Amino acid sequence: MWLLRTLPLSGIQIALGKIWIHWLLPFFVAVVLEIGIGIFLNWSWLWMCAGIVTFAFISLGMASIGLWGEPLVQNTIRKILNSDWKQVQVFSC
C-alpha cells in the first residue's frame, strides 16, 4: 500500500492502468485464438471482425465489473461478517 502513496499517479490513472491490464491481455489472447480458429474453419472475414468487435465490448464490460464490482462485494461481505444483518446495503454506492 505504501507504494501507491509514493507513486506520482492519481487514483484514476491507477484504475485505468488496471483496466487496461485486465482487459487487453485476455482480449489479445482470445483474438489470436479466434483468428486462428476462424482461418482453420474457413470463416468469413466479416464475421470474424464482427466477433472481435463484439468480444471487445463484452470483455471490456467484464473487466469493468471485476474492477469496480470487487470492492463493493468485499465491502458487503465485510459488513455481513462484522455487523448486524439490518445494516447491510447490497447496492450502496
Rosetta blueprint (number, residue, H / E / L):
1 M L
2 W H
3 L H
4 L H
5 R H
6 T H
7 L L
8 P L
9 L L
10 S L
11 G H
12 I H
13 Q H
14 I H
15 A H
16 L H
17 G H
18 K H
19 I H
20 W H
21 I H
22 H H
23 W H
24 L H
25 L H
26 P H
27 F H
28 F H
29 V H
30 A H
31 V H
32 V H
33 L H
34 E H
35 I H
36 G H
37 I H
38 G H
39 I H
40 F H
41 L L
42 N L
43 W L
44 S L
45 W H
46 L H
47 W H
48 M H
49 C H
50 A H
51 G H
52 I H
53 V H
54 T H
55 F H
56 A H
57 F H
58 I H
59 S H
60 L H
61 G H
62 M H
63 A H
64 S H
65 I H
66 G H
67 L H
68 W H
69 G H
70 E H
71 P H
72 L H
73 V H
74 Q H
75 N H
76 T H
77 I H
78 R H
79 K H
80 I H
81 L H
82 N H
83 S L
84 D L
85 W H
86 K H
87 Q H
88 V L
89 Q L
90 V L
91 F L
92 S L
93 C L
